[in-house]
Amino acid sequence: MDDPLIVVVLLLVAAAATAAVAVRDPVRQALVLAVLGVCLALLFTVTQAPDVGLSQLAVGSAVTPLLIMLSVRKVRRRQQDGKEKER
């Protein structure tokens, strides 16, 4: 593969990772993590590791953000239920 393409994809990965750290809201952080997973899958594909790229695409950009979003939803529901019980 071309070296400039690898450099561009590495810059995308670095930008997505920085954004994942910089974002404070857990829901938005999960969405940025999904973008990071896609960027990493692209990086693996460009560096001629398509099997690892497919695994990253499935786990890193779909399953992990989904689990994070479901966890955040459950925590927020419990917080709301706790506030309602206090009233």
LINBEL-V409480 format. One record per residue. N is the residue number from 1. RES is the residue in three letters. PHI is phi as a letter, one per 20 degrees, with the letter a starting at -180 (none if undefined). NEAR is the number of other ideal C-beta (glycine too) atoms within 12 Angstrom. D_CENTER is the distance of its C-alpha to the mean C-alpha in Angstrom with 2 decimals. Layout:
n res phi near d_center
N RES PHI NEAR D_CENTER
N RES PHI NEAR D_CENTER
This chain:
n res phi near d_center
1 MET none 17 25.60
2 ASP f 10 26.22
3 ASP f 11 25.34
4 PRO f 11 24.49
5 LEU f 17 21.79
6 ILE f 19 20.20
7 VAL f 16 20.54
8 VAL f 18 18.91
9 VAL f 26 15.83
10 LEU f 21 15.78
11 LEU f 17 16.08
12 LEU f 24 13.12
13 VAL f 28 11.00
14 ALA f 18 12.83
15 ALA f 18 12.40
16 ALA f 30 8.62
17 ALA f 23 8.74
18 THR f 16 11.60
19 ALA f 21 10.18
20 ALA f 29 7.49
21 VAL f 14 10.73
22 ALA f 13 12.97
23 VAL f 19 11.68
24 ARG e 11 13.66
25 ASP f 15 13.08
26 PRO f 22 10.90
27 VAL f 21 10.33
28 ARG f 19 9.39
29 GLN f 25 7.17
30 ALA f 28 5.25
31 LEU f 24 5.65
32 VAL f 28 4.95
33 LEU f 32 1.53
34 ALA f 31 2.90
35 VAL f 28 5.34
36 LEU f 31 4.96
37 GLY f 34 5.24
38 VAL f 28 7.96
39 CYS f 32 9.44
40 LEU f 34 9.82
41 ALA f 31 11.33
42 LEU f 31 13.52
43 LEU f 32 14.55
44 PHE f 27 15.60
45 THR f 23 17.46
46 VAL f 25 19.19
47 THR e 23 20.29
48 GLN m 13 21.85
49 ALA c 18 19.77
50 PRO f 17 18.94
51 ASP f 14 18.93
52 VAL f 20 16.19
53 GLY f 25 14.29
54 LEU f 20 14.83
55 SER f 20 13.77
56 GLN f 29 10.43
57 LEU f 27 10.12
58 ALA f 20 11.20
59 VAL e 21 9.53
60 GLY f 33 6.20
61 SER d 29 5.49
62 ALA c 22 8.02
63 VAL f 19 9.38
64 THR f 26 7.16
65 PRO f 28 5.59
66 LEU f 21 9.25
67 LEU f 18 10.78
68 ILE f 27 9.41
69 MET f 23 10.70
70 LEU f 17 13.82
71 SER f 18 14.45
72 VAL f 21 14.37
73 ARG f 17 16.64
74 LYS f 15 18.96
75 VAL f 16 19.31
76 ARG f 17 20.13
77 ARG f 14 22.63
78 ARG f 14 24.26
79 GLN f 14 24.63
80 GLN f 14 26.26
81 ASP f 13 28.48
82 GLY f 12 29.54
83 LYS f 11 30.53
84 GLU f 10 32.50
85 LYS f 9 34.34
86 GLU f 8 35.39
87 ARG f 7 37.14
